Amino acid sequence: MASLDLRQSTIFSRLRGLLEVTRLVRTGDELPDLLAAVAQTVSDSLAFRTVVVNLYRRAWDDFVVSTVYGSDEAREALLGQVRQVEEWEPLLDRRFLQRGAYLVQSGEFDWDEYSGRVYTPDLQVSDDPGAWHPDDALFVPMRDSDGRLLGILSVDEPLSGRKPSGDEIDVLVAVSEHAAIAVEAAQETARAKANRDALERLLEVTTRLNETRDADTLLGQVCSAISDALGFDKVAVQLLDDEGRHCTAAAVGFGDAENIGAALAADELEQLLRPEFEIEGCYLLQHEEARRLLPHRPEGYRSHHDGRGPHAWQNHWLFVPLQDRRGRRIGYIWVDDPLDRLRPDADRLQILRAFANQATTALEQSAQFEEIQNAYEHHRALIDASPVAIVDFSVDGRVRSWNTAACEIFGWTADEVIGRVSPIVPEDELDYFLGNLARIAEGEIMRDLDLRRLHRDGSMIDVSTSAAPIRDSRGDVVAIIASMVDVTARKRSERAVAASEGRKDAVLRASLDCIVIVDHAGLITEVNPATEETLGWTRTDVVGRPFLELAVAPEHRDDLAGVFANGSSPLHGSRLEINALRSDHRTFSAEVAITRVDVPGPMLFAVSLRDVTKRRDREERLRDAEAKYRTLVEQIPLATYINSIGLPVQTTYMSPQIEAMFGFPVSNWLRPDFLASRVHPDDRDRVFAEVERTHATGEDFRLEYRLIAADGRVVWVLDETTVVRDEQYRPIVLQGFLVDITAGIEATAPPVTPYSTTAS
């Protein structure tokens, strides 16, 4: 009984260790803290005094000891040590492979070549072959979801003083799988954060483009933003001059006397713009490939932040062509020396392309400002003489002139508004304003539009507006002129309704979640664009129809119906997880919250619905890993197997326990005809009748029958098989197990004479 309690205690300790590593997957800790926690958890739960994490570095294609949990001697000997990939290959040889881990036992490997870079614990050497020897080593690879190596977990000095059993290795491998999930999640989080920071920097640059009209200043801001946001030490903008040569217009990161090389000539750039080098609108070439295409080009800048290995930056050429709105190439942006020493991935290149677009916008805005200034004096006198507000706009909505009447009506001086998108246009009407300008730019004339405009003090003014295009000598529309008369008194009563509608529309359109407005009867009155994209319905399809029937799976409708009935349900304001419906009746996991909208009249509710399918998939992956571990622990001793669908029976996997049960190696059981040769002749008909039934109907297989072992013993087994299906309920494989029940059978039956047969 005491032995059983000890065994249960050990199993529970391992389970707690696995659950603790599973918890670490969800903590969101930084990678160093996460690895330290994983190492401590492995040590505490699996009883190894020393735990080491060797983390793979993509920039150098090597492994660095990033974490050591153990004695001061172990940390001093190992922490920070670097090993190349090829140094690990002999240690991860198949001859050391045991159940997913690599156990290198004393005398099986010559550690002399690692002299000074290994830690040998001070342990007493025992003659017991099962005792842990100071030269023993145990390694477990940590791989990501695509099978790529993230690192290697190394353990030493078991507190038991014994070599690990098969069960203990299984647990260590399961823990390592969870640790790999944690490492991958932390690395993905870090990459996502870096991309978010870069996008925020891009938005900042976009905002600052309105602060100056000087092209050099604007391009300098773009270069600095690329360097800061994307981590390139060297950035330069090369623009075509009037003679068709590229010249440096802005650059960051280069010293005064540093050789940055000559800018690419126009024909040289054309030779490099090949489809095989294009990624997200950027062009990335190996140095040797670029030199092959431009063999006579003199040597220029040489990268200072090169790495090593298949993922590393190695003096690559990376540039982004710049084109104006007419598609004419006007130059390119060149970047070099990534601080992380890695070739940028597609997401980073996509952001770089967006920064290049901002550089083009900066140049166009500078040119447009010069054009506005040249035309300004032409019509200034006429505008200033008008008794009504007259404003001259460029076709993109920027103010070119602002007369005296406009100053008096709106409170803004000409100096405060010229060159800006009109400050009197409310934010919720900006799209409408720009849309009207676009129509006028096509030649349309608009008269007597009733609009709302902002006074400088923030108050609203109702105006009646007329606008027409301004054409140049060739008849092209170059600007738009608008006159505005104050009609505030007449529109005061309409203003409140329009403001309310505008705010509601802005909220609905800005939200990334589905937002559905539902009345007290549960009928939909409004949806935002995210709802149409997520559920597959158009606004016309759903307005006036029951929300619960359209968007909520039947099992959740009763719970939610009470919220709409009286607005005081306990679920009101809570976040719930439900199964939602798309227009094609497919369900998906969603998070929903229902809140009451405080408006006069009948009750209205705002339903916020978020698709959490990806999050659920990740949780399912964790649960699968946990189930795998439980199967390992709870079903021992069993022989588990996997059969493919269809007859004759083909076993694709058989667990190692089968050899101990019947004396045949695993390879024999993977032969198509082997199982049939081992079934007792008296049982064959009923066994294969059941096999055919399972394959024909998809029902589970469960049968007790006899198999003939290698030594002729008749072994009674319980054989259970379950069909594993995919999300469309199509059978994938048959998974089952074999249990030796001979003892139970023999207890109630006469002795059985060993069956004589020739071993296969």
Secondary structure as the mmCIF struct_conf table of DSSP 4:
data_model
#
loop_
_struct_conf.conf_type_id
_struct_conf.id
_struct_conf.beg_label_comp_id
_struct_conf.beg_label_asym_id
_struct_conf.beg_label_seq_id
_struct_conf.end_label_comp_id
_struct_conf.end_label_asym_id
_struct_conf.end_label_seq_id
HELX_RH_AL_P HELX_RH_AL_P1 ALA A 2 VAL A 25
TURN_TY1_P TURN_TY1_P1 ARG A 26 THR A 27
HELX_RH_AL_P HELX_RH_AL_P2 LEU A 31 LEU A 46
TURN_TY1_P TURN_TY1_P2 ALA A 47 ALA A 47
STRN STRN1 PHE A 48 ARG A 57
TURN_TY1_P TURN_TY1_P3 ARG A 58 ASP A 61
STRN STRN2 ASP A 62 TYR A 69
BEND BEND1 GLY A 70 GLY A 70
HELX_RH_AL_P HELX_RH_AL_P3 ASP A 72 LEU A 78
TURN_TY1_P TURN_TY1_P4 LEU A 79 GLY A 80
STRN STRN3 VAL A 82 GLN A 84
HELX_RH_AL_P HELX_RH_AL_P4 VAL A 85 TRP A 88
TURN_TY1_P TURN_TY1_P5 GLU A 89 LEU A 92
HELX_RH_3T_P HELX_RH_3T_P1 ARG A 94 PHE A 96
STRN STRN4 LEU A 97 GLN A 98
TURN_TY1_P TURN_TY1_P6 ARG A 99 GLY A 100
STRN STRN5 ALA A 101 VAL A 104
TURN_TY1_P TURN_TY1_P7 SER A 106 GLY A 107
BEND BEND2 GLU A 108 PHE A 109
HELX_RH_3T_P HELX_RH_3T_P2 TRP A 111 TYR A 114
TURN_TY1_P TURN_TY1_P8 SER A 115 GLY A 116
BEND BEND3 ARG A 117 ARG A 117
BEND BEND4 ASP A 127 ASP A 127
TURN_TY1_P TURN_TY1_P9 PRO A 129 GLY A 130
STRN STRN6 ALA A 131 ALA A 131
HELX_LH_PP_P HELX_LH_PP_P1 TRP A 132 HIS A 133
TURN_TY1_P TURN_TY1_P10 PRO A 134 ASP A 135
STRN STRN7 ALA A 137 ARG A 143
TURN_TY1_P TURN_TY1_P11 SER A 145 ASP A 146
BEND BEND5 GLY A 147 GLY A 147
STRN STRN8 LEU A 149 PRO A 158
TURN_TY1_P TURN_TY1_P12 LEU A 159 SER A 160
STRN STRN9 ARG A 162 ARG A 162
HELX_LH_PP_P HELX_LH_PP_P2 LYS A 163 SER A 165
HELX_RH_AL_P HELX_RH_AL_P5 GLY A 166 ARG A 208
HELX_RH_3T_P HELX_RH_3T_P3 LEU A 209 GLU A 211
HELX_RH_AL_P HELX_RH_AL_P6 ALA A 215 LEU A 230
STRN STRN10 PHE A 232 LEU A 240
TURN_TY1_P TURN_TY1_P13 ASP A 242 GLU A 243
BEND BEND6 GLY A 244 GLY A 244
STRN STRN11 HIS A 246 VAL A 252
BEND BEND7 GLY A 253 GLY A 253
TURN_TY1_P TURN_TY1_P14 ASP A 256 ALA A 257
HELX_LH_PP_P HELX_LH_PP_P3 ALA A 262 ALA A 265
HELX_RH_AL_P HELX_RH_AL_P7 ALA A 266 LEU A 272
HELX_RH_3T_P HELX_RH_3T_P4 PRO A 275 PHE A 277
STRN STRN12 GLU A 278 ILE A 279
TURN_TY1_P TURN_TY1_P15 GLU A 280 GLY A 281
STRN STRN13 CYS A 282 LEU A 285
HELX_RH_AL_P HELX_RH_AL_P8 HIS A 287 LEU A 293
BEND BEND8 LEU A 294 LEU A 294
TURN_TY1_P TURN_TY1_P16 PRO A 295 HIS A 296
BEND BEND9 ARG A 297 ARG A 297
HELX_LH_PP_P HELX_LH_PP_P4 PRO A 298 GLU A 299
BEND BEND10 HIS A 304 HIS A 305
BEND BEND11 GLY A 309 GLY A 309
TURN_TY1_P TURN_TY1_P17 PRO A 310 HIS A 311
STRN STRN14 ALA A 312 ALA A 312
BEND BEND12 ASN A 315 ASN A 315
STRN STRN15 TRP A 317 GLN A 323
TURN_TY1_P TURN_TY1_P18 ARG A 325 ARG A 326
BEND BEND13 GLY A 327 GLY A 327
STRN STRN16 ARG A 329 PRO A 338
TURN_TY1_P TURN_TY1_P19 LEU A 339 ASP A 340
STRN STRN17 LEU A 342 LEU A 342
HELX_RH_AL_P HELX_RH_AL_P9 ALA A 346 ALA A 385
BEND BEND14 PRO A 387 VAL A 388
STRN STRN18 ALA A 389 PHE A 393
TURN_TY1_P TURN_TY1_P20 VAL A 395 ASP A 396
BEND BEND15 GLY A 397 GLY A 397
STRN STRN19 ARG A 398 ARG A 398
STRN STRN20 VAL A 399 TRP A 402
HELX_RH_AL_P HELX_RH_AL_P10 THR A 404 PHE A 410
HELX_RH_AL_P HELX_RH_AL_P11 ALA A 414 VAL A 417
TURN_TY1_P TURN_TY1_P21 ILE A 418 GLY A 419
BEND BEND16 ARG A 420 ARG A 420
STRN STRN21 VAL A 421 VAL A 421
TURN_TY1_P TURN_TY1_P22 PRO A 423 ILE A 424
BEND BEND17 VAL A 425 VAL A 425
HELX_RH_3T_P HELX_RH_3T_P5 GLU A 427 GLU A 429
HELX_RH_AL_P HELX_RH_AL_P12 LEU A 430 ALA A 441
TURN_TY1_P TURN_TY1_P23 GLU A 442 GLY A 443
STRN STRN22 MET A 446 LEU A 454
TURN_TY1_P TURN_TY1_P24 ARG A 456 ASP A 457
BEND BEND18 GLY A 458 GLY A 458
STRN STRN23 MET A 460 ARG A 471
TURN_TY1_P TURN_TY1_P25 SER A 473 ARG A 474
BEND BEND19 GLY A 475 GLY A 475
STRN STRN24 VAL A 477 ASP A 486
HELX_RH_AL_P HELX_RH_AL_P13 THR A 488 ALA A 510
BEND BEND20 LEU A 512 ASP A 513
STRN STRN25 CYS A 514 ASP A 519
TURN_TY1_P TURN_TY1_P26 HIS A 520 ALA A 521
BEND BEND21 GLY A 522 GLY A 522
STRN STRN26 LEU A 523 LEU A 523
STRN STRN27 ILE A 524 VAL A 527
HELX_RH_AL_P HELX_RH_AL_P14 PRO A 529 LEU A 535
HELX_RH_AL_P HELX_RH_AL_P15 ARG A 539 VAL A 542
TURN_TY1_P TURN_TY1_P27 VAL A 543 GLY A 544
BEND BEND22 ARG A 545 ARG A 545
STRN STRN28 PRO A 546 PRO A 546
HELX_RH_AL_P HELX_RH_AL_P16 PHE A 547 ALA A 551
STRN STRN29 VAL A 552 VAL A 552
HELX_RH_AL_P HELX_RH_AL_P17 PRO A 554 ASN A 566
BEND BEND23 GLY A 567 GLY A 567
TURN_TY1_P TURN_TY1_P28 PRO A 570 GLY A 573
STRN STRN30 ARG A 575 LEU A 581
TURN_TY1_P TURN_TY1_P29 SER A 583 ASP A 584
BEND BEND24 HIS A 585 HIS A 585
STRN STRN31 THR A 587 VAL A 597
BEND BEND25 PRO A 600 PRO A 602
STRN STRN32 LEU A 604 ASP A 611
HELX_RH_AL_P HELX_RH_AL_P18 THR A 613 GLU A 634
TURN_TY1_P TURN_TY1_P30 GLN A 635 GLN A 635
BEND BEND26 PRO A 637 PRO A 637
STRN STRN33 ALA A 639 SER A 644
BEND BEND27 ILE A 645 PRO A 648
STRN STRN34 THR A 651 MET A 654
TURN_TY1_P TURN_TY1_P31 PRO A 656 PRO A 656
HELX_RH_AL_P HELX_RH_AL_P19 GLN A 657 PHE A 662
BEND BEND28 GLY A 663 GLY A 663
HELX_RH_AL_P HELX_RH_AL_P20 VAL A 666 TRP A 669
TURN_TY1_P TURN_TY1_P32 LEU A 670 LEU A 670
BEND BEND29 ARG A 671 ARG A 671
TURN_TY1_P TURN_TY1_P33 PRO A 672 ASP A 673
HELX_RH_AL_P HELX_RH_AL_P21 PHE A 674 ARG A 678
STRN STRN35 VAL A 679 VAL A 679
TURN_TY1_P TURN_TY1_P34 PRO A 681 ASP A 683
HELX_RH_AL_P HELX_RH_AL_P22 ARG A 684 THR A 697
STRN STRN36 PHE A 701 ILE A 708
TURN_TY1_P TURN_TY1_P35 ALA A 710 ASP A 711
BEND BEND30 GLY A 712 GLY A 712
STRN STRN37 VAL A 714 ARG A 725
TURN_TY1_P TURN_TY1_P36 GLU A 727 GLN A 728
STRN STRN38 PRO A 731 ASP A 740
HELX_RH_AL_P HELX_RH_AL_P23 THR A 742 GLU A 746
TURN_TY1_P TURN_TY1_P37 ALA A 747 THR A 748
BEND BEND31 ALA A 749 ALA A 749
HELX_LH_PP_P HELX_LH_PP_P5 THR A 753 SER A 756
#
